[in-house]
């Protein structure tokens, strides 16, 4: 019998102070998981029961520290959710190499060094946990479709998609029993999306915020953007025993954005 519960699950969620990350933490806690929430901020109010640790996801030493804390406190890690991400809205000709590299570092390279740092804990869980251990990497519809003024972001999210598939195949070949999947949200009402919309106005790509918002909503067949809470259930599913036969997959939660 499969279940969507996450009871007796130890989970790490990066980018937990962001709109989607915070919603993921709440959804996983509601499903019974014990969540270690991390973000770059020194302190953050995520949820009453979540452990919070400051964490620079681009730092190998920070990942090593996080792994040591989890090993000392819990002795295992069942789930890793990589939700930390940044975005830049700029034309290709105005995108500096330094900014390009910063986006790749946060959005893509963090998943490599995080997987390396936590692989021992995840492998140990995979040997005993029903459905195996689980890694969920946040990509985006931007990892499936290109878009003007977000080349660096879309490139990074496309890389997340293929890193995820490669890890899923490799871990399967090695017999690690660690499932790896990517999630691809559409337009979601978060501070990141709102800052992007303001950037489009500042670039002169749209006359005002209302026009940008209407245009983004119109790209979704449901004629609206999503709420962060509408992403959390997908993460819970991928991390649960109900998804025990799901790996290397793209879970698209986009209100139909990529169906057009």
Secondary structure, 3 states (H helix, E strand, C coil): CCCCCCCCCEEEECCCCCHHHHHHHHHHHHCCCEEEEEECCCCCCCCCCCEEEECCCCCHHHHHHHHHHHHHHHCCCCEEEECCCCCCCCCHHHCCHHHHHHHHHHHHHHHHHHHHHHHHHHHHHHHHCCCCEEEEEECCHHHCCCCCCCHHHHHHHHHHHHHHHHHHHHHHHCCCCEEEEEEEECCECCHHHHHHHHHHHHHCCCCCHHHHHHHHHHCCCCCCCECCHHHHHHHHHHHCHHHCCCCCCEEEECCCHHHC
